[in-house]
Amino acid sequence: MAFREGGGRFGGRSFGPREEHDATCSDCGQPCKVPFKPTEGRPVYCRDCFQKHKPERRF
């Protein structure tokens, strides 16, 4: 499977680079970029804080 720089393949379709949006982490207050448009009233976390809030996976 081939990947383009900044994109990937899904179901045989290639996508270009992700659009990133500026945001402020709801936990630490640091500026960050997220791959979705932040919605007012919903928390946004930077990469580090997201790891703290991510539910533990059980196998």
One Martini backbone bead per residue (centre of mass of N, CA, C, O) as a GRO file, in nm:
protein
   59
    1MET     BB    1   0.095   0.037   0.024
    2ALA     BB    2   0.054   0.367  -0.059
    3PHE     BB    3   0.191   0.689   0.038
    4ARG     BB    4   0.136   1.010   0.077
    5GLU     BB    5   0.241   1.300   0.157
    6GLY     BB    6   0.008   1.386   0.408
    7GLY     BB    7  -0.135   1.113   0.347
    8GLY     BB    8  -0.359   0.853   0.218
    9ARG     BB    9  -0.532   0.538   0.239
   10PHE     BB   10  -0.887   0.459   0.160
   11GLY     BB   11  -1.044   0.238  -0.018
   12GLY     BB   12  -0.847   0.342  -0.269
   13ARG     BB   13  -0.825   0.631  -0.160
   14SER     BB   14  -0.691   0.949  -0.192
   15PHE     BB   15  -0.545   1.191   0.023
   16GLY     BB   16  -0.463   1.474   0.126
   17PRO     BB   17  -0.383   1.697   0.321
   18ARG     BB   18  -0.451   1.802   0.619
   19GLU     BB   19  -0.658   2.002   0.786
   20GLU     BB   20  -0.565   2.259   1.011
   21HIS     BB   21  -0.645   2.381   1.341
   22ASP     BB   22  -0.661   2.622   1.561
   23ALA     BB   23  -0.593   2.585   1.918
   24THR     BB   24  -0.684   2.534   2.267
   25CYS     BB   25  -0.611   2.377   2.536
   26SER     BB   26  -0.823   2.275   2.799
   27ASP     BB   27  -0.588   2.209   3.004
   28CYS     BB   28  -0.299   2.383   2.944
   29GLY     BB   29  -0.335   2.632   2.716
   30GLN     BB   30  -0.203   2.545   2.464
   31PRO     BB   31  -0.118   2.567   2.157
   32CYS     BB   32  -0.280   2.403   1.870
   33LYS     BB   33  -0.338   2.134   1.639
   34VAL     BB   34  -0.624   2.022   1.446
   35PRO     BB   35  -0.820   1.790   1.226
   36PHE     BB   36  -1.052   1.992   1.329
   37LYS     BB   37  -1.329   2.178   1.394
   38PRO     BB   38  -1.393   2.349   1.650
   39THR     BB   39  -1.634   2.330   1.912
   40GLU     BB   40  -1.834   2.492   2.094
   41GLY     BB   41  -1.820   2.336   2.422
   42ARG     BB   42  -1.572   2.160   2.337
   43PRO     BB   43  -1.305   1.991   2.400
   44VAL     BB   44  -0.949   2.051   2.355
   45TYR     BB   45  -0.651   1.859   2.286
   46CYS     BB   46  -0.352   1.794   2.306
   47ARG     BB   47  -0.151   1.536   2.266
   48ASP     BB   48  -0.079   1.497   2.568
   49CYS     BB   49  -0.368   1.533   2.696
   50PHE     BB   50  -0.513   1.316   2.533
   51GLN     BB   51  -0.370   1.074   2.667
   52LYS     BB   52  -0.505   1.128   2.952
   53HIS     BB   53  -0.821   1.101   2.826
   54LYS     BB   54  -0.787   0.832   2.718
   55PRO     BB   55  -0.913   0.543   2.705
   56GLU     BB   56  -0.864   0.238   2.808
   57ARG     BB   57  -0.747  -0.047   2.658
   58ARG     BB   58  -0.908  -0.361   2.609
   59PHE     BB   59  -0.832  -0.722   2.535
   0.00000   0.00000   0.00000
